[in-house]
Amino acid sequence: MLHINDLTFRIGGRLLFEDATLHIPQGHKVGLVGRNGTGKSTLFKLIIGELNIDGGSISLRQGARLGMVAQEAPAGPESLLDTVLAADEERTRLLEEAETTSDPHRIGDIHTRLADIDAHSAPSRAARILSGLGFPENQQHRSCSDFSGGWRMRVALAAVLFARPDMLLLDEPTNHLDLEAALWLENYLASWSGTFMVISHDRTLLNSSVTEIVHLDESQLTRYGGGYDFYERTRRERLSQQSALHSKQIAEQRHIQSFVDRFRAKASKAKQAQSRLKMLERMEPIAAVMEEKTTSFNFPNPKPLSPPLVALDGVVAGYGDDEPILEGLNQRIDMEDRIALLGANGNGKSTLMKMLAGRLEPKEGSLVKSRKLEVGYFAQHQAEELPENETAFEYMQALMDGIIEPRVRGHLGTFGFNKDKADTPIRNLSGGEKARLLFASMSRTAPHIMLLDEPTNHLDVDAREALIAALNAYEGAVVLVSHDPHLVELVADTLWVVEDGKCQPFDGDLKEYRQGLLDARRGRKSSSDGETNKAKAPRLDKKALRKAKAEARAATQNLRKDAKQAEAELAKMAAEKERIQKKLGDPNVYNGDAQKLTRLQIELGRIDKKMSIAENIWLEAEAKVEQSTP
């Protein structure tokens, strides 16, 4: 389907591709991955002919139709449904011709072709795609101009999916989607019968929807079979083998060079020395593994506060004199909470986040916060408000007024900003770097609660993994909205569903929530959703329920403290074990002092026993907390 042969391309003097080769057969589903800035989006522009290559060739199967989401979102008076239907250019052309032609033979040919391309089912197919991307039936007949840019980009995505091109190119298709639409797209692409290549940092999509991964690294395109997890494991093993071979070759070269240096001057050994020199010259160098620079995140831990951090009682949320968006909010947030807000865009997730952040006052009800509460708030639109002419350091120094320069630079450093990058004007930072600057900004006061509204849009896979690790190490509360299922699954332990003007806890995990969405779209009622959840919910009035929860938290406070202390002890022991194992992994330790080796092995055995005991204590404490929580 697609042939890329010996591709070479430079942009602004920078080499992005050098003799890169890739063949994608018909029907293959490919995920294109690589760190930000390596040239993934540029490759798409080269494929569609928007940019001219410097060398090599790119060719598509003759007659194949290429599809890519339009950069300009549709904004005309046409309805969403008509805009999507118009994307099938052949169907549109045939229907127009059928209205004007009078040749009976041509009319017959037109209707035969319309039947061949299944034109009669087109409206229902377009409606299903729009519905999956978040447009209910009552919105599909509205004009495109009625919707915001983000929603219109969904229409553009729906249009290219509906057109069913022979080769589909998707560049970060989930960036404009909520979790619900992203899950639908993941399922839709998994059943796609054609060929596609998708640029994505969403490892859930890359694990479930593609059949192979292509990694763009060091100007080359390398193919791996399977999904993202398999690619990551295979690449790690290959790099490990390459590193071992490189080390072995270096040792062999040093050994040969040592022989040459010792015997070059001796007549009896001169020929052997010359022979070994030629051997060195003929030895093909094995490249050393250059580890890619990883993104770092390190959120400062807050000082503990007595619960609750935030308590909502009968809160109504909305804007001005408009109709309320959310009503009857009766939630509380404590420092150990990790909450993900679920629900389609437009249902009020961002409204709730703004209210928790103090940027929106309740219309009714009571919202009580701890007096010493510090809140960190991250929202993607904030990147547009950054002062582009200032450097990252100048921006952070103004926010951290009165803090000495080394501490300001140190805080930036924990988010991957070295001195050069910190002194770069913000207008020259990438989207991912601006996101990291926002993370640094919101965490400068060591907040007790972090509110994260789509924090991963401009982060590559490695940066997302670093963010997950940092959030799990952070000791405050987290409330997040994200279309990335991987992030939600690994960070959140509580799910709140925001829909129909309410915010309710979901009694289940993300897998059950996802299945409920799929079942609902198939017109069936999921057994794990709806009535099952309602059946499990205690039939108490809201006031009694809040009182019961408060009493339960007070009763388990000491148990939670014990569990947290046991977990901290276990973490210390794990670090100590890692230190010992690192020493035992050094080959020199086995050639040195035998007593030292014995001591290390005894220490390892002792720490293993301690960890086993500590783990049992931690598990027992956690079990008691769970048993005591209603």
C-alpha positions, -999 to +999 in steps of 0.1 A: +000+000+000+027+025+010+064+023+000+090+046+015+125+040+001+157+056+012+139+088+023+161+117+031+147+150+043+161+181+061+142+210+075+160+242+085+193+225+081+183+197+106+183+161+093+150+144+101+153+113+078+183+097+063+179+067+040+148+057+059+128+028+044+094+015+053+068-007+035+032-009+048+012-037+031-025-034+025-047-040+056-019-033+081-026-010+111+005+009+121+012+030+151+039+056+145+058+065+177+089+085+187+098+114+210+083+148+203+103+167+176+116+136+158+095+143+127+064+121+129+040+148+117+065+159+091+064+123+077+027+126+072+032+159+053+058+142+031+034+113+024+005+136+013+029+157-008+027+189+013+065+189+016+091+179-010+116+151-002+153+157-006+161+121-016+146+087-020+109+081-029+075+078-014+048+060-034+012+049-027-005+020-045-019+032-078-054+044-076-054+043-038-073+070-019-054+088+009-073+102+038-062+126+065-081+149+089-083+184+075-063+210+093-091+235+090-122+225+110-154+228+090-172+260+099-199+266+073-237+267+075-240+230+065-252+206+092-229+181+108-245+152+091-243+168+056-207+178+062-198+142+070-218+128+041-201+151+017-167+136+026-176+106+004-169+124-028-179+096-051-213+092-035-219+130-036-209+132-073-230+102-083-261+116-065-256+150-081-253+134-115-284+112-110-304+144-105-293+159-138-286+131-163-314+119-187-295+090-202-312+059-190-281+037-194-261+062-174-288+063-147-286+025-145-248+026-141-251+053-114-276+033-093-255+001-097-224+019-085-244+035-056-255+000-046-219-012-048-206+014-024-236+008-001-248+044-005-283+038+009-268+031+044-246+062+043-268+085+064-271+059+092-234+051+091-225+088+093-249+093+122-233+064+141-198+079+137-210+113+148-227+097+178-196+078+188-176+110+187-200+127+211-228+142+189-263+130+199-289+128+172-305+162+181-271+179+174-263+163+141-287+185+121-272+217+136-249+239+116-211+234+120-207+271+128-227+265+160-199+246+176-165+255+190-132+247+172-126+215+193-160+201+185-156+210+148-123+190+147-144+160+158-166+166+128-134+166+106-124+133+121-159+119+116-157+130+079-124+112+072-136+080+090-168+080+070-150+084+037-132+051+043-100+059+024-077+031+013-049+046+034-059+066+065-034+089+083-044+100+118-022+125+138-030+125+175-067+118+169-077+117+206-064+152+214-098+168+209-117+139+224-130+131+259-124+097+274-158+084+262-151+094+225-115+081+228-127+047+239-152+046+210-124+056+185-102+029+199-129+002+194-137+017+159-101+015+147-097-020+160-124-031+136-112-009+107-109-031+076-085-009+057-049+003+061-040+031+085-011+048+102-017+067+135+005+090+154-004+087+190+010+088+226-021+069+239-006+035+247-041+021+253-051+029+217-017+016+205-021-017+223-057-024+211-060-009+177-027-014+158-010-046+145+025-031+145+046-002+157+070+019+137+096+038+158+111+070+144+145+074+160+178+088+148+164+096+114+154+059+108+121+040+107+122+007+126+092-018+125+081-039+154+053-064+154+024-062+179+011-034+200+029-008+221+037-030+251+053-057+229+073-030+211+086-015+243+096-049+257+113-060+224+132-027+220+144-028+256+158-063+250+174-052+217+191-022+233+203-044+262+218-069+238+234-041+218+249-026+249+263-060+259+278-065+225+293-030+225+309-036+259+323-069+247+338-054+215+354-026+235+370-052+258+383-072+228+397-041+212+416-031+244+429-066+246+442-066+210+456-031+214+474-042+246+491-071+227+501-047+199+516-022+223+536-049+241+550-067+211+552-042+183+589-036+189+598-073+192+610-089+159+596-123+168+561-109+175+560-081+149+540-100+123+515-110+149+512-074+161+506-062+125+480-089+120+461-078+151+463-041+139+446-052+107+420-071+127+413-038+146+409-019+114+385-045+099+364-047+131+330-031+124+321-008+153+290-017+173+272+015+182+269+024+219+234+027+232+226+064+236+198+066+261+172+092+251+169+120+275+139+113+297+114+138+309+113+144+346+085+154+370+088+159+407+059+174+425+068+187+460+048+170+488+025+192+509+023+194+546-006+172+560-039+189+567-068+176+587-096+162+566-116+172+546-096+194+523-128+203+505-165+196+513-195+204+491-230+204+506-259+209+482-238+229+458-253+243+425-227+253+398-232+274+367-224+307+350-242+340+356-280+339+351-278+308+328-294+275+338-273+256+363-249+231+349-245+209+380-269+205+410-269+187+443-232+183+446-224+166+479-188+155+477-157+157+499-120+154+491-093+142+514-055+141+510-054+104+501-080+107+473-072+100+437-103+109+417-110+108+379-140+127+365-157+108+338-184+119+314-187+133+279-175+168+272-201+195+279-215+177+310-197+199+335-164+183+343-144+215+337-170+235+355-166+214+386-128+217+383-130+255+381-152+256+412-128+234+431-099+257+420-118+287+433-122+303+398-160+299+400-183+305+430-212+282+438-246+296+428-261+278+458-250+256+486-219+254+507-183+248+496-159+246+525-121+244+522-094+240+548-080+274+558-044+265+549-054+247+517-031+252+486-046+242+453-027+235+421-047+238+389-036+227+354-057+234+323-046+232+287-059+266+277-034+282+302-006+275+277-022+301+254-019+327+283+018+322+289+038+354+282+056+344+250+083+371+251+095+360+286+118+331+293+107+302+314+129+314+342+116+350+341+080+337+342+087+315+372+107+341+390+078+365+388+055+339+402+080+329+430+085+365+440+111+369+468+126+334+462+163+334+454+174+325+419+190+291+427+157+279+442+137+291+413+161+273+388+161+242+411+123+240+409+123+244+371+150+217+370+127+191+387+105+195+356+133+190+330+144+226+325+182+229+325+197+264+324+196+267+286+160+256+283+150+278+313+165+308+295+147+301+262+118+324+253+085+307+259+074+313+223+102+289+213+092+261+236+074+230+223+039+221+234+053+195+258+077+220+273+050+245+278+029+218+296+059+211+319+062+248+326+026+248+337+032+218+359+061+237+375+039+268+379+010+251+396+031+230+420+054+259+432+035+262+464+035+225+472-003+222+468-024+199+489-047+191+460-038+191+423-066+196+397-055+183+363-077+190+333-063+171+303-027+172+314-013+148+287-023+164+254+012+175+245+032+148+263+048+119+245+046+083+259+078+086+280+066+119+295+032+105+303+049+076+321+070+101+340+039+120+349+022+089+362+052+080+384+053+115+398+016+116+406+018+082+423+047+095+444+029+127+453+013+127+487-016+151+482-050+147+466-054+144+428-086+152+408-081+146+370-100+148+337-083+129+310-090+111+277-060+088+284-073+055+299-038+044+308-033+075+330-068+071+346-062+034+354-028+039+370-035+071+389-072+072+400-087+048+425-121+066+426-143+074+396-170+102+396-194+103+367-205+138+357-237+136+336-273+149+335-264+177+358-252+154+386-219+141+399-221+105+412-195+079+423-192+050+399-192+016+417-167-001+395-134+003+376-127+019+342-130-015+325-166-018+337-173+018+328-160+012+293-181-019+289-211+000+300-205+026+273-201-001+246-232-019+258-253+013+258-242+021+222-253-014+212-287-007+226-282-031+256-282-023+293-250-034+309-254-057+339-225-040+356-239-005+351-270+014+361-293-008+381-265-029+395-247+001+408-279+015+422-287-018+439-253-016+457-258+019+469-271+022+504-306+037+505-299+066+529-308+102+525-279+124+515-274+139+549-273+105+566-250+092+539-225+120+544-226+116+582-220+078+578-190+085+556-176+111+580-179+088+609-162+060+590-133+082+580-128+093+616-129+057+628-103+046+603-080+075+607-055+056+628-057+026+605-050+048+575-020+062+594-007+027+602-011+017+565+007+047+552+036+042+577+039+005+567+039+015+530+067+041+537+088+014+555+083-010+526+095+017+502+126+023+522+134-014+523+128-017+485+153+011+479+178-007+502+173-040+483+179-022+450+211-008+463+224-042+473+213-058+441+231-031+422+263-039+440+258-076+434+253-068+397+289-055+394+311-083+380+341-069+399+325-079+433+330-116+424+367-111+417+374-092+449+370-097+486+351-130+493+340-117+527+325-086+512+305-107+487+293-129+515+282-099+536+262-085+506+245-119+501+236-121+538+222-085+537+201-094+507+186-124+524+179-103+555+162-075+536+141-100+518+128-114+551+122-079+564+103-069+533+081-100+535+071-091+571+066-054+562+045-064+532+022-085+554+018-057+579+010-033+551-015-056+535-032-063+568-035-026+576-049-019+541-074-048+546-086-033+579-091+001+563-112-015+535-132-035+560-139-004+581-150+017+551-187+015+541 
